[in-house]
Amino acid sequence: MQARHTHEEHRASTPLELLFDLCFVVAVAQASTSLHHALTDADLSKALTSYPAVFFAIWWAWMNFTWFASAYDNDDALYRLVVLVQIAGALILAAGVPRAFTNDEWGIVTLGYALMRLGLVTQWLRAAREDPEHRATDIRYAVGVGVLMVAWALRLLLPSGWADVAFIVLVVAELLVPLWAERVGATTWNARHIVERYGLFTLIVLGESVLSATFAIQSAIDAGQALGDLVGIALGGLLIVFSMWWLYFAQPAEDLLARARDQFGITSMHESFVWGYGHYVVFSSAAAVGAGIGVAVDQAGHHAQISARGATLTVAIPVGLFLLSVWALHLGTPTRSAIRRAMPIVAALLVGLAAIGAPIVVLGLVLAGLLAVDAAMT
């Protein structure tokens, strides 16, 4: 297993990577559905604590595989078999998401996570043996991942209060492992490949929002709810998701990452990590939009314990977070787009409109209208 070249031409996602992503759709769907139910029941404490925690487990497992594969994917039989083990772990993790969300039972999630991490440690140790140039970095990754996996298992033995504290500590430790490992030498990830992988996962979470909204509307129609009550929600939801897609893929991220890749150092390394880590907000907020649309459908049919204004806010707030995160990740990238420079204002506008009672269709029309004006002026 040799490191791939950082500037390898035509570096694209492999069928195995696409299969890996496809299996993560299940986990994202479980998290979004659980959030939908919590918001419908007006259980804000559960929504604000369980959803970020569950989504971190999903996102971090995907992140670790993606960056390793960008540097070392040689696609031989052993590599494929280990990745298939990681995929099995992802499916087990997905099966445990509802229990972790509603009952704070993390045993199944931890089991799936451990299986994925076992595969990842195996990959790093193989890379350390067969790639002497990057051995120090690879060993640091293997040690960090392995030690923390044991720590996650031990966390299951702690009482509730201490387990919550341990969760935060372990999340911070997980985020520090790549920073610690890459200080002795950068792995050979490919900027174009990473941008494509992140773009594909963004499509997955946006697609999950569309799927969640579709199922919610279908269920409402099957239950006899008037179609007129749903048209505005459906139209507004589509306009919002389409606008989110437009704004995300209008950002030229490849040059930003390539610069960080080629000018390796503390500053540039942090720039690439901020971009990579910042996508946690991009992904989690995009998936939450679908849950919010589902809440709005439930509220319109009088099946939710949340007000109409509150239901609209469950859509507007994650959209606002999505806009803010996309804006923040590209602060160093020049743009002529007025709306992209004004994303924080647009985010505040959408949340403000929801707070004063504007329906979802208004939010969608405002966002789409602003994009249309910006496109005409650019």
C-alpha positions in Angstrom: 0.0 0.0 0.0 1.8 3.1 -1.3 0.7 6.7 -0.9 -1.1 8.1 -3.9 0.2 11.2 -5.5 -1.2 14.5 -4.3 -1.6 15.8 -7.8 -2.9 12.7 -9.4 -4.9 13.5 -12.5 -8.5 12.3 -13.0 -8.7 11.3 -9.3 -12.4 10.5 -8.8 -14.5 8.6 -6.3 -14.4 4.9 -6.7 -17.4 2.5 -6.8 -16.3 1.3 -3.4 -16.4 4.8 -2.0 -19.8 5.3 -3.5 -21.1 2.1 -1.9 -19.7 3.4 1.4 -21.6 6.6 1.0 -24.7 4.8 0.1 -24.7 2.8 3.3 -24.2 6.1 5.3 -27.5 7.3 3.8 -29.2 4.9 6.2 -27.5 6.5 9.2 -28.3 10.0 8.1 -31.9 9.0 7.5 -32.1 7.6 11.0 -30.7 10.7 12.6 -33.0 13.0 10.5 -36.1 10.9 11.4 -35.3 10.9 15.1 -34.9 14.7 15.0 -38.2 15.0 13.2 -40.0 13.1 16.0 -38.3 15.1 18.8 -39.2 18.4 17.2 -42.8 17.3 16.5 -43.1 16.4 20.2 -41.6 19.8 21.1 -38.8 18.0 22.9 -36.2 20.7 22.2 -33.7 19.4 24.9 -33.6 16.1 23.1 -33.3 17.7 19.7 -30.5 20.0 20.8 -28.4 17.4 22.6 -29.0 14.0 20.9 -29.0 15.2 17.3 -25.6 16.9 17.4 -24.1 13.9 19.3 -25.5 11.2 17.0 -24.6 13.2 13.8 -21.0 13.6 15.1 -20.7 9.8 15.3 -21.9 9.5 11.7 -19.9 12.4 10.3 -16.6 11.5 12.0 -16.8 7.8 10.9 -17.3 9.0 7.3 -14.5 11.7 7.6 -11.9 9.2 8.8 -12.6 6.8 5.9 -12.7 9.6 3.3 -9.3 11.2 4.1 -7.6 7.9 4.5 -8.9 6.7 1.1 -7.8 9.9 -0.5 -4.2 9.2 0.5 -4.0 5.4 0.3 -6.8 3.8 -1.7 -5.0 1.1 -3.8 -8.2 -0.8 -4.4 -6.6 -4.3 -4.0 -8.4 -7.3 -2.5 -7.3 -6.7 1.1 -8.2 -3.0 1.0 -11.6 -3.9 -0.4 -12.3 -6.5 2.3 -11.3 -4.2 5.1 -13.6 -1.4 3.7 -16.5 -3.9 3.5 -15.9 -4.6 7.2 -16.1 -0.8 7.8 -19.3 -0.7 5.8 -20.8 -3.4 8.0 -19.8 -1.3 11.0 -21.6 1.7 9.5 -24.8 -0.3 9.1 -24.6 -1.4 12.7 -24.0 2.2 13.8 -27.1 3.2 11.8 -29.2 0.6 13.5 -28.3 2.0 16.9 -29.0 5.7 16.1 -32.7 5.6 17.2 -31.8 4.1 20.6 -28.9 6.6 21.1 -31.2 9.4 20.2 -34.3 8.6 22.2 -32.9 6.5 25.1 -29.3 7.6 25.3 -28.3 4.0 24.8 -25.0 4.0 22.9 -24.1 0.3 23.0 -25.1 -0.5 19.4 -23.6 2.7 18.0 -20.4 2.1 19.8 -20.3 -1.5 18.5 -20.7 -0.3 14.9 -18.2 2.5 15.5 -15.7 0.0 17.0 -16.0 -2.3 13.9 -15.3 0.7 11.7 -12.4 1.8 13.8 -10.9 -1.7 13.8 -10.9 -1.6 10.0 -9.3 1.9 10.0 -6.6 0.9 12.5 -5.8 -2.1 10.2 -5.5 0.2 7.2 -3.2 2.6 9.0 -0.9 -0.1 10.3 -0.7 -1.6 6.8 0.1 1.8 5.4 2.8 2.3 8.1 4.4 -1.1 7.2 4.4 -0.5 3.4 5.0 3.2 3.1 8.2 4.0 5.1 8.1 7.7 4.1 4.9 8.4 6.0 5.4 5.7 8.7 5.5 8.1 11.6 2.2 9.8 10.6 0.5 6.5 10.0 1.5 5.1 13.3 0.3 8.2 15.1 -3.1 7.7 13.4 -3.3 4.0 14.3 -2.4 4.7 18.0 -4.8 7.7 18.3 -7.7 5.9 16.7 -7.1 2.7 18.6 -6.7 4.3 22.1 -9.8 6.4 21.6 -11.8 3.4 20.5 -11.0 1.7 23.8 -12.0 4.9 25.6 -15.4 5.0 23.8 -16.0 1.4 24.9 -15.1 2.2 28.5 -17.4 5.2 28.4 -20.4 2.8 28.3 -19.5 1.8 31.9 -19.8 5.3 33.3 -23.0 6.7 35.0 -25.1 9.1 33.0 -23.6 12.4 34.1 -20.0 11.3 33.8 -20.8 9.7 30.4 -21.9 13.0 29.1 -18.7 14.7 30.2 -16.7 11.8 28.7 -18.5 12.2 25.4 -17.4 15.9 25.1 -13.8 15.0 26.1 -13.6 12.2 23.6 -15.0 14.3 20.8 -12.3 16.9 21.4 -9.7 14.2 21.5 -11.0 12.7 18.2 -10.7 16.1 16.5 -7.1 16.5 17.8 -5.8 13.1 16.5 -5.4 14.3 12.9 -3.8 17.5 14.0 -1.3 15.6 16.1 -0.6 12.9 13.5 -0.1 15.3 10.6 2.4 17.5 12.5 5.1 14.9 11.7 4.2 14.8 8.0 1.2 15.4 5.8 -0.7 12.5 4.3 -1.0 12.6 0.5 -4.6 13.5 0.2 -5.8 14.8 -3.2 -7.6 18.2 -3.1 -9.8 17.5 -6.1 -10.8 14.1 -4.7 -11.6 15.5 -1.3 -13.8 18.3 -2.8 -15.6 15.7 -4.8 -16.1 13.4 -1.8 -17.5 16.2 0.3 -19.7 17.4 -2.6 -21.1 13.9 -2.9 -21.9 13.7 0.8 -23.6 17.1 0.6 -25.8 15.7 -2.2 -26.6 12.7 0.1 -27.8 14.9 3.0 -29.7 17.2 0.7 -31.3 14.2 -1.0 -32.2 12.9 2.5 -34.0 16.2 3.1 -36.0 15.8 -0.1 -36.8 12.2 0.8 -37.9 13.1 4.4 -40.2 15.9 3.1 -41.6 13.6 0.4 -42.5 10.8 2.9 -44.0 13.4 5.3 -46.2 14.8 2.6 -47.2 11.4 1.3 -48.2 10.3 4.8 -50.2 13.4 5.3 -52.1 12.8 2.0 -52.7 9.2 2.9 -54.1 10.3 6.2 -56.7 12.5 4.4 -55.0 15.9 4.9 -56.1 18.6 2.4 -53.7 19.0 -0.4 -54.0 22.8 -0.2 -52.4 22.8 3.2 -49.3 21.0 1.8 -48.6 22.8 -1.5 -47.0 25.8 0.1 -44.8 23.6 2.3 -43.7 21.4 -0.6 -43.0 24.3 -2.9 -41.1 26.2 -0.2 -39.1 23.2 0.8 -38.1 22.4 -2.8 -37.0 26.0 -3.4 -34.9 26.0 -0.2 -33.2 22.7 -1.0 -32.5 23.8 -4.6 -31.1 27.1 -3.4 -28.9 25.3 -0.8 -27.5 23.1 -3.6 -26.8 26.1 -5.8 -25.0 28.0 -3.1 -22.8 25.1 -1.9 -21.6 24.1 -5.4 -21.0 27.7 -6.4 -18.0 27.8 -4.0 -14.6 27.1 -5.6 -13.1 25.0 -2.8 -10.5 23.1 -4.8 -8.1 26.0 -5.1 -8.4 26.7 -1.4 -7.5 23.1 -0.5 -4.8 22.8 -3.1 -3.1 25.8 -1.6 -3.2 24.3 1.8 -2.0 21.0 0.4 1.0 22.5 -1.5 2.1 25.1 1.2 2.1 22.6 4.0 2.7 24.3 7.3 0.9 25.1 10.5 -1.2 27.9 8.9 -2.1 26.1 5.7 -2.7 22.8 7.6 -5.2 24.5 9.9 -6.9 26.0 6.8 -7.6 22.5 5.4 -8.7 21.2 8.8 -11.1 24.1 9.3 -12.6 23.4 5.9 -12.9 19.7 6.6 -14.2 20.0 10.1 -16.5 22.9 9.3 -18.5 20.6 7.1 -20.0 19.0 10.2 -22.3 22.1 10.3 -22.9 21.9 6.6 -23.9 18.3 6.7 -25.9 18.3 9.9 -27.8 21.4 9.1 -28.7 20.2 5.6 -30.0 16.9 7.0 -32.0 18.8 9.6 -33.8 20.8 7.0 -35.7 17.7 5.9 -36.7 17.0 9.5 -38.0 20.6 9.8 -40.1 20.3 6.7 -41.6 17.1 8.1 -42.4 18.9 11.3 -44.1 21.7 9.3 -46.3 19.0 7.5 -47.2 17.4 10.9 -48.1 20.8 12.3 -50.3 21.7 9.3 -52.2 18.5 9.9 -52.5 19.2 13.7 -50.3 16.2 14.6 -47.6 18.2 16.3 -47.2 19.8 19.7 -45.3 22.7 18.3 -46.8 26.0 17.0 -46.9 27.0 13.3 -44.2 29.6 14.0 -42.1 27.1 15.8 -42.5 24.6 12.9 -41.3 27.2 10.4 -38.3 28.0 12.6 -37.3 24.3 12.5 -36.7 24.9 8.8 -35.3 28.4 8.9 -32.7 27.8 11.6 -30.9 24.9 10.0 -31.1 26.8 6.6 -29.5 29.8 8.3 -26.8 27.6 9.9 -26.1 26.0 6.4 -25.7 29.5 4.9 -23.4 30.7 7.7 -21.2 27.6 7.5 -20.8 27.7 3.7 -20.0 31.4 3.9 -17.4 30.9 6.7 -15.6 28.0 5.0 -14.9 30.2 2.0 -13.9 33.5 3.6 -10.5 33.3 1.9 -11.9 32.6 -1.5 -12.6 35.6 -3.8 -16.1 36.0 -5.2 -18.1 38.5 -7.3 -21.4 37.1 -5.9 -23.2 39.7 -3.8 -25.4 37.1 -2.1 -22.5 34.9 -1.2 -20.8 37.8 0.5 -24.0 38.6 2.3 -24.9 35.1 3.4 -25.0 36.0 7.1 -27.5 38.8 6.4 -29.6 36.4 4.3 -29.5 33.8 7.1 -30.7 36.4 9.6 -33.4 37.5 7.2 -34.8 34.0 6.8 -34.8 33.4 10.6 -36.4 36.8 11.2 -39.2 36.1 8.7 -39.9 32.8 10.3 -39.9 34.4 13.8 -42.7 36.9 12.7 -44.8 34.1 11.3 -43.9 33.9 7.6 -44.7 30.5 6.1 -42.1 28.2 4.5 -43.1 29.1 1.0 -42.2 32.7 1.7 -38.7 31.7 2.9 -38.2 29.6 -0.3 -39.4 32.4 -2.6 -37.2 34.9 -0.9 -34.1 32.7 -1.1 -34.8 31.7 -4.7 -35.5 35.3 -5.6 -32.2 36.5 -4.1 -30.4 33.9 -6.0 -32.1 34.9 -9.3 -31.2 38.5 -8.8 -27.6 37.6 -7.9 -27.3 35.3 -11.0 -28.6 38.1 -13.2 -26.1 40.6 -11.8 -23.0 38.4 -11.8 
